Amino acid sequence: MGKLDWDLYDPTGDSPTRLHDWLDLHVINYDSALRAFWGLEDDTCPEHLDFETWQEARQLDTSFDSLFGSIRELSLNPRLRRYLEGIGTPDRPLGALPALAFNTFIGDRIQLAMAYSALDKWGATSKRATFLILLLGKERLNEVAQGYLRRSTELFVWGFDVEAMVMASCALEEALRRELDEVPLEQYGLTRHPGQLDWEYWQLIRGAGAIGVFTAGQVKQADDIRLLRNQLLHDIPVTQEKAGQILLKLTQLLAALVPARGTLLDDLSSE
């Protein structure tokens, strides 16, 4: 660890340096050091490397974008396949993958690529986290409800609005299944079709309304969240504000659904 420099932080200046700026600088410096160590810009092999290791690093660097793209898509693209055929056997190109998975250069390049990807989002993450302050409600959720919500807010903060909304829908369904698991919904007018073992998502929402956990308005809100998964597959417009409002609705629904103590069945039995 380097020496702490308190001059690095001064939010009162005309153009204050933010954490993002320093992280960006460190990543760029790390990138330069990595390329220098492996001699990626050199015409001759560095003294601390043998020729084969140097050549391998240069080839991997040239093919890295193809490799990284394949990792994110979980499929070999043509350029990466040609590289694997060159270092392995043409009839078994995938046989070379274990060596790549444990390659030091590849591991460091992936780390660097992920750092750049995170930095691209970093500037907006603090603003998004601050935006969530505006959505804080009076409801104090218990740990179970907080667990459902935390997965959605984490995605939201990092800029994954579509994924945050999908997770909100999944979290609501999971919470409904957990909380209504022992509630005899048949006694509240719900019926299963022949052969149906589990209640469908929409039935759980209706059940929450039937037992008085959700108001009529909350049933409508829950249905809106339920339908998100299908709608998002059709590329409906998504904004930060839209995703934020979905998280707010989810918070309110979870506050109604997940009791502070005991279970919904306990609450119903005491009425």
C-alpha positions, 0 to 999 in steps of 0.5 A: 500500500502506498502512503496516504495523501490527504490532498487527493480529496478536496470536494470544495475545489472548482474541479474536484477530483473524484474517486472515479478519476483516480481509479481510472488512472490506476487502471490505465497505469496497470494496463501500461505496466502489463503491456510493458512486462509482456512486451506487447509493443516490442519488436524483440523479446524482453530479457525476462521472458523466453521467446515462446512465452513472449510469442504466446502472449502476443498471440493471445493479446491479438485474439483477446477480444474474440476470447472475451466476446466468446466468454460473454456469449458462451460460444466460440466465435470463428477467430477464437476457433482458428486460434484454438485449432492452431495451438491444439488439434484441429479435430478437438479445438476445445481441448486447448481451453483448460490451458487458456483458463489457467493462463496467467496472461489471460487471467490478468487481461480478463481482470483488466477488461472487467476493470475498464467495464466497471469504470465505464459504469462507475461514474453513474453508480454513485448517482444511481445509488443517490437516486435511490435515496429519493425512493426510501419509504417509511416501511422498514422491511425485515431481513427476508424482504430486504434480501428480495429487494437487495438483488434488484437494487444492486443491478439497478445501481450498476446500470442494469435497468432491464435486469433490475426490473426482471429481478424485481418480478422474480423477487416478488414471485419468490416472496409470494410463494414463500409467504403464501405457501401454507395459506389455504387459498382454495378457501378464498375462491382460488382453484387449480386446474386438473394436474396443477401442483403449484399456484401460478404467479397471477393466482398468487397475486389474486390470493394476496388480494383475496386474503387482504394482504394486498389492496386492489391497487396493490394487486394491479401494481403486482400484476404490472410487475409480473407482466414485465418479464414478457414485455421486456423481451419485446424491447419496451423502452426502459429508463432509470426513472421507470426502473426506480419506480418499479423498485419503489412499488416492489418495496411497498408490496414486500412491506405488505406481504412479508410480516415483521414477525411470524407468518401470514398464516399466523396473521390470518389465524389471529383474525 
